[in-house]
């Protein structure tokens, strides 16, 4: 794949249609889903001698990710924002806090036994 082709695909991939989904109706309201979209890329090139004495080289990569963040809801002429709930992030955060608390408790209890 050539550089121009990949850059064209990257440009097409990062559009407002990736951030905001198609509106749809639900229970008399219009719902517009939204996502956080990010991406990045890099490229290379080359000339000169390779290990076998030939000059060559080329390289290009692109990556993209998205996750839902919520939805706008239009009901009775009023627009409201409803954030998405990331249960996995909540569980991971609570788990880290619990582990830190257990470690802190164990360390302080251990120090008191020595006195």
N, C-alpha and C positions, 0 to 999 in steps of 0.2 A: 504494500500500500504506500502510496506517495504522500508526502507531507501535506499537500494541498487537499487531498481527499480526506485525510484524517482531521485536519483543521475544520473542514466543512462539516463533517459529522459532529465534531465537538460543538461547533456553533449551533447546529440544529438541535443538539441534545440539551443545551442550556437555553431554554426559552421560558417565557412567562407561563406557558402551558404546563411546564413541569412543576412550577410553584403553585399555581392555582388550577385545580381540577375543573372539569366541566360542571357547571351548576346543574342541580337536579332538585325536583320537588319531593317533599316528604311531609305528610300531615299538614298540608296547606302552607308550608314554608319553603323558601328557596334556600338550598344549602350549597355553599361554595367551599369545597375542601382546600386546605392549604398545606404546603410542605416546605421544609427547609432543604434547599438544594445547594450543593457545592461540588466543585470539581477542580481539577488541576492537570497540568501536563508538563511535559519537558521534551526536549529534543537534543539531538546530537548531530554529528557530522564526521567528516574525516577526510584526510588526504595523507599523503606520505607513504612510508613503507610499513607494511604489515609484517608479521612474524615471518612470512614466507617471501618477503621482498615485494609484494604487490601493494599498491596504495588503494585503500577502499575504506568504507565505513558509512554508517547511516544509523539512525535510530530515532524513534519518536514514540511517546506513550501518552495516554490520556486516561484519567479515571474520574468517575462521578458517583456521588451518593446522594440519597434523599431519605428523609424521614418525615412522617406526618407531624404537624404541629398544632392543628386544630381546624376549625371551620368557621366561616362567617355564615350567619343565619339571618335571612330577611323574612320577617313575619309581621304582618299588619303595618307595613311601612317603616318598621324599626329594625335597624341592623345591629346584631349583637355578635360578639366573639366568643367562641367556645373552645378553650384549649384542649388539646389531646392529652390524655393521661398515659404516661409511659410507666406502666406497672413494673417493668424490669428495672428501670432506673431507680424507682422508689425502693424496691426490694434490695438492690445492690447497695444503696446508700444506707438503709437501715441495717443491713448485714455488717457493713464496715463500722458503723457506730457501735453496734453490739460487740463486735470483736474488740474494738479499741477499749470499750468499757470493761470487758472481761479481762483483758490484758492489764489495764490500769489497776483493777481491783486485785488481781493476782500479785502484781508487783508490790502494791502497798501492803497487802496482807503478809507477804513474804518478809518484808522489811520489819514489820511489827513483831513477827515471831522471833526474830533474831535479838530483839531488845530484851 
